[in-house]
Amino acid sequence: MTKSQIFLFLCLSFILGVFGQSLLNFPQLIWLGILILGIILAVIWWGQQPKIVVVGFCLILMVAGAWRYLSASNADNLVKQFNDKGKIVLMGVVAEEPDVRSDNVKYAVEVENIKPFDYGFASIERIKSDGKILVVAKKYPMYQYGDKIEINGKLVTPRSSEDFDYQKYLAKDDIFSIIYFPEIKLLAQNQGDWLMEKLLFVKNKFKESISQLLTEPQGAFLAGLLLGEKRGLPTELSDAFSRTGTTHIIALSGFNITIIAVALMGLFNFFMVRRQVSFGLSVGVIILFVLMTGAAASVVRAAVMGILVLLAQQVGRLYQIRNALVLAGAIMVYLNPRVLVWDLGFQLSFAATFGLVYISPILQAWLAPKDKEKEFVYGQTKPKASGKLLGSVKLVLATTLAAQIAVLPLLVVNFGQLSLIAPLANILILPVIPLTMLAGFLSALAGLIFLPLGQILGWLAWLFLSYEIKIIELLAKIPLAAMSFEWSWLGGGIYYAILIWLVWRFNKKPRKKFG
């Protein structure tokens, strides 16, 4: 057993411990028994049976993962003690960009102090407190990131249903309390992080520029592509995205960023840009998108996955990127253990990355023509220069199918819908997405400097956007484009077990030459 394999098993053991505790909630006595067993195996067989020692340390790391989840779950949140007890007045700062809906707006507020009354507290003095709450308020007046506000209302515990555990969904963001439609008074502005304020300022300027340059729905679509803003899309178009399995395009998740990352590499390679230069340009584009969207934690996680995919494409060897992927996942889970089970964005990021790094090369090998000189080297097929166009098409096809295969159970389990037209829709749209984003970015940037120039460049972006919208609308109208499909987590687990086994079997084979 190599050091690389040992490192992989230890990281996976930690993740498995977090998963087991978060999903199954084992009693602590069981974890104590596992810890003792791990210590015994490591101590008794030290220096005699290395594999048994590794098993012992894996068990210890599993317990460490469970402990990390429990410690995060039991972290102090002084605000939640006031839930469901009566009226309060609290002061806090809007900690994230407001989530604007059709009939309300949601604010994540970092609480500074609370003044309770009317339910048995002897003192009416303000109590210094901390913790984050969710405020559901009227759309107007609108408050912004960094605004310090006074809120008068009742804190309640999030309510879950049979179909959706809303309490745990909010808990992943350390939110355990909600206050609905309170009285709000603005106390001060610019109380947030300076860098975040500047990033959101740039993002809002881009949104304004896009709205000035493009009519709807093209403008809302471009805002989704560049900024992850999808709430401005008309309901019918949003449903069409869902039916055609293309929602990921406007959701800056790991699914989206990883696919776009590979598409960018393919685009740069098609124009015969040197591989090292195309890698740097693609990474730069991803970092730019992270900054433009306000560098939210979910987008940063997705960007890390996307960059690792590019790295895998660059080095061309799976074993050199495998541990980096697992380590990145372990670090993300350590920082926030709740994301493993309760954050669909994190799950899609990881699954899509797995598909693009491990499944895409298999599909590329199958698609490689027998009469061409091509070599498959664990993660990369190299076509002749004369076949660059065909190779780019096959790269997009393999990338699209690989990501779809990897995220399929997650989408079906969470949304109860299976899109049968998704592979075709993605193949027709994804090759144009990088050009659309480039044209849209340049036109929005030009619009900030000189509006007529932005309008001229905006025509090119409008053409690309109109093509993509028309394709999505036409495919969504096809009978049986999508169908309701119920799938349990057990079925999804079996699916992934088979998928991992097939990938393992493929990579056990020696390198092949085609030709």
N, C-alpha and C positions, 0 to 999 in steps of 0.2 A: 504494500500500500504506500503510495507516494505522499509526500507532504502536501501536495496540491489536493489530493483526494481527502486527506484527513481534514484539511481546512474546510473543504466543501461540506463534509459531513457534520462538522461542528457548527457551521453557520446554519445549515438546514435543521439541525437539532434544536437550536435556539428558536427558529421560526416555528417549528412544530410544537414546541412548548407553549408559545404564545397562542398558536391556533387552538391547541387542545383546551387551554384554560378559557379562552374567550368564547369558544363555541360550545364546549361541553361542561364547563364549570366544575371540574373535578374537585372533590374535597381536598383540603390541604394535607390531610393524613396520607392520601395516596401519593402526593408529591414528595412527602417526607420519606416514604418507603422507597420511591424511585431514587431519591438522592442518596440514601444509605446504600442501596444496591450499587449505584454508580461508584461511590467511594470505595466500597469493598472490592469491586472488580478492578478498579484502577490500582489499588494498593497491593492486593494479593498477587496479581499477575504482572506487576511492574517488572520490566526487564526480561520477562519469560515469554509472554504471549502478547505481542504488540497489538494485534487486532482486538483482543478482549479488552485491553487497556483503552483503546480508542472507543469501544462500545461504552465503557465506563464513563469516559469524559463526555460522550454524546448524551448519556442519561443526565449527567450533571448540568450540561448546557440546556437540556430540555426543562429541567427544574428552574434554571435561571430565567428562561423565557416565561414560564408560568409566573414566577415571582415578579418579573418586570410588569406583566399585565396586571397582577393584583396590586402592585404598588401604585400604578397609574390610576387604577379604579378607585383606590382609597385615598387619592391625593386630596388635600384640603381644598374645599370650595365653600367659603364661609357664607356665600350668598344663599345657597340652597336650603339652609336652615330656616329661611323666612318663607319658603314655599307654602302655599295653601293656608296661610295663617291670618291674612287680612291685608289692610292697606299699608303701603310703605311710600316713603319718598327717598329716592336714591340719586346720587350724582355719579356720572361716569363719562367715559370718552368713547365715541364711535370708533371701534377698533379695526373695521374692515370697510371696504367699499360697500355702500348700500345695495341691497338686492331688490331691485324695483320690479314689482309685479303689476298685473293689469288693474287691480283694485286696492293694493296696499304696498307698503315697502317694509322690508325687514332690515333691522340694524343689529349687528353684533356689538354689544356695549361692554367695555371693561369697567367694572364697578369700582369706585373709590370709597364711597361711604354710604350708609343707609340710616334713615331715621324711621324706626318702626313706631306704630301707634295703633290704638283701637283693638289690641288683642292680648292684653295682659302684661305688657312690658311696663315696668315701673318708670323707667327713664325714657324721656323723649329726646335725649341728646343723640347726635349723629354717632353711629358706631362705625369705626374704620373697618372696611371689609374689602375683600378681593374676590375675583371670579368673573366669569363672563356670562352674560345673559343674552337672550334673543328678544328683541322688541319688535312686535308687529304693530305698525302704526299707519295712519292715513298718509296718502301720497303727498299731501301738502299741509304745512310747509315741509320742504325737503331739507334734510340735514346731510352733511358730508363727512368723509373720513377726517378724524382729528377734532370734530366739534365736541366741546364739553357741554353736556346737557343735564338738566334736572328732570327726573321722571316721577310721576305721581300715579300709582296704580296698584294692582295686585299681582304678586308673583305666583305662578302656578307651575306644577310639575308637568313636563311634557307627557302627553297621552299617546299611548301606542294602540294599534289595532291588531286584529288577527293577521292581516296581510302585511303590515309594515311596523317594525319596531322603531318608532320615531324617537323614543327616549335614547336608545343606544346610537341611533344615527346622529343625534345632536351631541351625545357624549364624546364622540370621536373628536369633536372640536372643543371639548371641555365646556360644553354648555349644558346645564342641568336645570335651568329655569327659563320660563317664558312670561312675558307681560304683554297682554293684548290691549291695543288701542288706549294707551295711557295719555295723560296730560303731559306735554313735553315743553320745556322752556330752554332756550339757548342761553348758555352762560358765557362761553368763550369759543374762539376758533383757533385752528392751527396748534392743537395740543397733541397731535400724533407724531409719529416718527418723520423726521425731515425728509429722508430719502423716499419713503413710501408716498408722502404727499407729492413730491416732484414726479414720481413715476405715474401716479394716478392723474396728475395734471396733464402730463403728456398724452396719456391714454384718452382722456376726455377731449383734448384738442383734436386728436385723430378722429374720434367719433364725430365731432362737429364738422370736420373737414369732409368726411365721407358723406354725411347727411346733406352737405351743400353740393356735392359733386354728382351724386347718384340718386335716382328715384327709387321707390320701393317696387318689388322686393330686393332688387339688386343691391341697394345700399345696406339693408339689414343682413343680407348674405355675406357681403364683404366684411362687415363688422364682425360677423361670426368667424370668418376665416382668419382675420388678422388679430382680433381681440378676444375671441371666445364668447362674444355676445350673441346669444341666440333667442333672447326674449322678444326681440323686435320683429321676428319672422311672423308672417301671417299664419294662422292656425292650420289652414289647408296645406300650405307649403311645409310646415313643420311635420304634419302627418305624412306627407309624401316622403320626406327624408326618412321617417321612421319605417314606412312600408318598404322602402328600397334599401334599407340597411346602410344609409350614408350619414346618419346623425353625427357620427364621430368626426366628420369633416368640420363641423361648426362647434366643436366642444373642447378644443385644446386639451384633450386628455392624452394619456400616454398612447392610446390607440391611434389618435390623430397624429401626434407629433412624430411617433416612430415611423409611421407610413410615409408622412411627408418628408422625413429625414432621408429615407431611402430613395424616394422619388427625386429629391434634390440631387443626391449623389448621381443617380442615373441621368438626370438632365445635364449636369455639369460634364459627366463623362461622355455623353452624346456629343457635346460641343468640343470634345477633345481637350478639355481642361485637365491639366496634370492631376493625378490622383491625390497627391498631398494637398494641392491647392483646393480641389473640390471638397476634400474633407474639412479643411479650415473654413471655407466659405459656408458649408452646410452647418457646422457648429456655430459659426457667427450668426447665421439666420435664426437658429433655435434660441440662442441667448438673447437676440434682439426681441423675439416674440415674448420671451419670459419677462423682459423689462417693460415691454409695451402693455402687457396684461396686468401689471402691478405686482409681479413676482409673488403671486399667491402660492401657498405651500403645495397645493395639488398640482399646479403648473410646473413648479420647480421639480417635483418628483417625476412628472411626466418628461420634463426636459432631460433629466439625468438618464432615464431609460432610453430616450431618443439618441443621446450622445453615445451611450454604450453600444447601441445598434450600429451607429456609424463607425465606431471603433472596431466592431466585429467585421464590418464590411472592409475596413481598411487593412486589418491584419490578416483577414482571410482564414483564421484558424480558430475553431470553436473552443478548444481547450485553453486558449489564451484569454478568452473573454468570459468563460463560464463562471469562474470564481468571482470576477468583478461584478457580474450581475447578481449573484447570490449575496455577496458582501453588501452591495448597494441596498438590496432588499432587506437584509438583516439590520442595517443601520437605520433605515427608514422605519422599520417595525420597532426598533429599540426606542427611537425618538418619540413615536406615537404608536403604542401597541394596538390601539383600537382600530387602526386603518386596515389591519389584515382581514378582518371579517366584516367590518361595518362600512368600509369606504369602497364603493364600486369603482370609482376613478382609479384608485390604487390597484385594484384587482385587474382592471382592464389594461392599465399600464404594464403590469408585470406579464399578463397573459400575452398581450400583443408583442412585447419584446421577446418573449420565449418563442412565439411563432415566427417572428422575422429572423431571429438568429438561428433557430434549429430546424424549423419546418421549411422555410423559404429555400434554403440550399437543396433540400431533397426535391422540391418541386422544380427548381431550376435544373437539376440533374435529369429529371424525367423529361423536361421540355427541351433539353439539348439535342439538336439534330445529329443524327448518326453520321452524316456525310461531311461534317465540319470537323476541323481539328480543335477539340475543346478538352480541357482538363478540369475535373471537379476536385477542388482541394479544400474539403471541409469548410465550406462557407462561401466559396466563390467560384463561379464559372467564368472563364475568360474567352469570349468570342473573338474571332478575327475582326480586323478593322472594317472589312466589307460587310460584316453582319451587325454593325453597331445599332442600326435602327431596329432590326429584328430583336437584337439582344435587349434593347431598352424596353420594347413591348413585353418581352418575356419576363424581364425583371419586374415590371409593374404587375403583370399577371401573377407571378409567383408570390410577390409581396402581398398583394391583395388577398389571394386565396389563403396564404399562410396565416395572416392576421385573422381572417374570418374563421378559419378552423380553430384557432387558439382561443378566441373569445366567445365562440358560439354558446357554450353552456352558460356562461355568465349572463349573456344577453337574454337567453331563453328563460332561465330561472328567475331573473329579476323583472323582465317585462312580459313574459308569457306570450311572446310573438316570435315567429321564425320567418325571416325574409328569404324567400326563394329566389328573388331577383337580385339579391345583394352582390354576388360576384360579378354579374354583367354590369350592374350600375357602377360599381367601383372601377371596373376596367375602363369604362367609357369616360369616367369623370376624373379619376386620379391623375392621369398623365397631364391634364390641363391645369390642375390645381397649383403647382409651383409657379407656372406662368401667370395665372390669375392673381396669386398673392404678390408676385413681383410687380405686375402692372398696377394693382390696387395700392400697394405700398407707395410706389413712386408717384402715383396721381394724388394720393392723400397728402404726401409730403410736399409736393409741388403746390397743392391747394392752400397749404398753410403759408407758403411764401408768396405765391402769385396765383390768384384764383383762376384766371383764364387759362394759364398753363396747365393747371390741375384738371380743368374741364377737357382740354385737348387729350391729355393722357388718359383721362377717365373713360373716353370712348372705347379704348382698347380693353380696359378692364370690364366695361359694360358688355362688350361682345362675348368675352369669356364667361362672365357670370350668367348671361342670358342663355348661352348654350347649355351650361350645366343645369340651370333651373328647368329648361325645357326637357332635357333628357330625364331628369328626376320626375317631373310631372307626367311625362308620357309613360315611363316604366311603372309608376305607381298606379296607373289606371288598368294595367294588365290584370285580368282575373287570376286570383291565387298568387299575386305577387308576394303576399305575406299571409300567414295563417296563424291562428291561435294555437299555442302548443304549451302544454304544462309539463314541467320537468323538475323533479326534486333535486336537492343537493346530493343525494345518494347517487342518482343517475349521472349528475355532473362529475362526481368523484370517480365513478367507474370510467367515464369518458376520458378524463385526464390520465387515469392510470394506464389505459390502453394506449393513449397518444404518447405518453412518456416511454412506454415499452417499445413502441414502433420506432421512435426516434433513437432510442438506445440501440436497437437492433441494427438500424441503418448505419449508425456511426461505429459499430463494431466491425463493419466490413472494411476491407482494405481500400485505399484510394483507387479510383477507377479512371481510366482514360476513355474518352469517347472519340471514335474515329477509326 
